[in-house]
Amino acid sequence: MAVVRKPTTLDLAAFKALLAANGQRTEDLGAPAGFWLVAHESGALVGGAGLEVGKGAALVRSLVVHEKLRRQGLGSALLEALVDEAQKRGCDWLYAFSTEAPDFFKAMGFRETTPAELAATLPEAPQVKLYTRLKWLETERAFRRDIAPPVQAA
Ligand SMILES: CC(C)(COP(=O)(O)OP(=O)(O)OC[C@H]1O[C@@H](n2cnc3c(N)ncnc32)[C@H](O)[C@@H]1OP(=O)(O)O)[C@@H](O)C(=O)NCCC(=O)NCCS
């Protein structure tokens, strides 16, 4: 079973390689302003995910699971760990861009919205700036999940 934890600097090259092998971009990966997770199994990096946090909302980015381990719940585990972190940071909404995995995000409780709404909510997110610069917003798909605040201990 895969173990999910924060990456060390040594993990970043393997994380980038896994993203690149799956056609995902790697700009700003591991940047201190973001929140990052990796998953390991049998000593190999088999997954990862990141969060870019703004005011009241956060963007899921760089979510990837090794092809051989898909449909076993690892993507969901990484996503729910990002939800926990976003809640702790006071976010009410979690967003994602995805043209390749819309069914995953819908299964995870996201609803489709417009890239324009995402960009207006998270204008300072590095991925939003990158996609704006590349003029990709028009062709992207965007998803939003409303997240409840964490339950306070009595
Ligand atoms: C998206 C991704 C991270 C999902 O990882 P995963 O470990 O396979 O996800 P899970 O096993 O937790 O899937 C949870 C649910 O999502 C849905 N789902 C996941 N992949 C799906 C697919 N390819 N087609 C349809 N539904 C899918 C299913 O409902 C699934 O539940 P089920 O297996 O019980 O039916 C993985 O497919 C991936 O790395 N894709 C390439 C990179 C990418 O597109 N990342 C997203 C951009 S940020």
The ligand as an SDF file (V2000), in Angstrom:
LIG
                    3D

 48 50  0  0  0  0  0  0  0  0999 V2000
   -6.6480   11.3410  -12.4000 C   0  0  0  0  0  0  0  0  0  0  0  0
   -5.8240   10.2980  -11.6380 C   0  0  0  0  0  0  0  0  0  0  0  0
   -4.8950   11.0040  -10.6530 C   0  0  0  0  0  0  0  0  0  0  0  0
   -6.7990    9.3780  -10.8460 C   0  0  0  0  0  0  0  0  0  0  0  0
   -6.0410    8.5180  -10.0170 O   0  0  0  0  0  0  0  0  0  0  0  0
   -6.6250    7.0850   -9.5170 P   0  0  0  0  0  0  0  0  0  0  0  0
   -5.7030    6.5900   -8.4530 O   0  0  0  0  0  0  0  0  0  0  0  0
   -6.8320    6.1920  -10.6640 O   0  0  0  0  0  0  0  0  0  0  0  0
   -8.0290    7.5260   -8.9120 O   0  0  0  0  0  0  0  0  0  0  0  0
   -8.9900    6.6570   -7.9580 P   0  0  0  0  0  0  0  0  0  0  0  0
   -8.6520    5.2120   -8.0530 O   0  0  0  0  0  0  0  0  0  0  0  0
   -8.9440    7.2530   -6.5980 O   0  0  0  0  0  0  0  0  0  0  0  0
  -10.4180    6.9370   -8.6400 O   0  0  0  0  0  0  0  0  0  0  0  0
  -11.5230    7.4280   -7.8980 C   0  0  0  0  0  0  0  0  0  0  0  0
  -12.7520    7.4660   -8.7880 C   0  0  0  0  0  0  0  0  0  0  0  0
  -12.5700    8.4290   -9.8310 O   0  0  0  0  0  0  0  0  0  0  0  0
  -13.2110    7.9400  -11.0410 C   0  0  0  0  0  0  0  0  0  0  0  0
  -12.1850    7.7330  -12.0700 N   0  0  0  0  0  0  0  0  0  0  0  0
  -10.8270    7.7060  -11.9040 C   0  0  0  0  0  0  0  0  0  0  0  0
  -10.2170    7.5100  -13.0860 N   0  0  0  0  0  0  0  0  0  0  0  0
  -11.1950    7.4240  -14.0100 C   0  0  0  0  0  0  0  0  0  0  0  0
  -11.1950    7.2250  -15.4230 C   0  0  0  0  0  0  0  0  0  0  0  0
  -10.0510    7.0890  -16.1150 N   0  0  0  0  0  0  0  0  0  0  0  0
  -12.3830    7.1710  -16.0640 N   0  0  0  0  0  0  0  0  0  0  0  0
  -13.5470    7.2960  -15.3800 C   0  0  0  0  0  0  0  0  0  0  0  0
  -13.6170    7.4860  -14.0240 N   0  0  0  0  0  0  0  0  0  0  0  0
  -12.4440    7.5610  -13.3580 C   0  0  0  0  0  0  0  0  0  0  0  0
  -13.8830    6.6250  -10.6720 C   0  0  0  0  0  0  0  0  0  0  0  0
  -15.1950    6.9020  -10.2360 O   0  0  0  0  0  0  0  0  0  0  0  0
  -13.0380    6.1660   -9.5070 C   0  0  0  0  0  0  0  0  0  0  0  0
  -13.7120    5.2860   -8.6170 O   0  0  0  0  0  0  0  0  0  0  0  0
  -13.8210    3.7040   -8.9940 P   0  0  0  0  0  0  0  0  0  0  0  0
  -12.4530    3.2410   -9.4360 O   0  0  0  0  0  0  0  0  0  0  0  0
  -14.2720    3.0790   -7.6900 O   0  0  0  0  0  0  0  0  0  0  0  0
  -14.8210    3.6270  -10.0860 O   0  0  0  0  0  0  0  0  0  0  0  0
   -5.0090    9.4050  -12.6160 C   0  0  0  0  0  0  0  0  0  0  0  0
   -5.8870    8.8680  -13.6020 O   0  0  0  0  0  0  0  0  0  0  0  0
   -3.8810   10.1450  -13.3360 C   0  0  0  0  0  0  0  0  0  0  0  0
   -2.7590   10.2340  -12.8220 O   0  0  0  0  0  0  0  0  0  0  0  0
   -4.1580   10.6580  -14.5590 N   0  0  0  0  0  0  0  0  0  0  0  0
   -3.1290   11.3710  -15.3480 C   0  0  0  0  0  0  0  0  0  0  0  0
   -2.8230   12.7380  -14.7870 C   0  0  0  0  0  0  0  0  0  0  0  0
   -4.0570   13.6460  -14.7380 C   0  0  0  0  0  0  0  0  0  0  0  0
   -4.8420   13.7090  -15.6790 O   0  0  0  0  0  0  0  0  0  0  0  0
   -4.1740   14.3600  -13.6060 N   0  0  0  0  0  0  0  0  0  0  0  0
   -5.2720   15.3050  -13.3690 C   0  0  0  0  0  0  0  0  0  0  0  0
   -4.9000   16.6950  -13.7370 C   0  0  0  0  0  0  0  0  0  0  0  0
   -4.6160   17.7070  -12.2990 S   0  0  0  0  0  0  0  0  0  0  0  0
  1  2  1  0
  2  3  1  0
  2  4  1  0
  2 36  1  0
  4  5  1  0
  5  6  1  0
  6  7  2  0
  6  8  1  0
  6  9  1  0
  9 10  1  0
 10 11  2  0
 10 12  1  0
 10 13  1  0
 13 14  1  0
 14 15  1  0
 15 16  1  0
 15 30  1  0
 16 17  1  0
 17 18  1  0
 17 28  1  0
 18 19  1  0
 18 27  1  0
 19 20  2  0
 20 21  1  0
 21 22  1  0
 21 27  2  0
 22 23  1  0
 22 24  2  0
 24 25  1  0
 25 26  2  0
 26 27  1  0
 28 29  1  0
 28 30  1  0
 30 31  1  0
 31 32  1  0
 32 33  2  0
 32 34  1  0
 32 35  1  0
 36 37  1  0
 36 38  1  0
 38 39  2  0
 38 40  1  0
 40 41  1  0
 41 42  1  0
 42 43  1  0
 43 44  2  0
 43 45  1  0
 45 46  1  0
 46 47  1  0
 47 48  1  0
M  END
$$$$
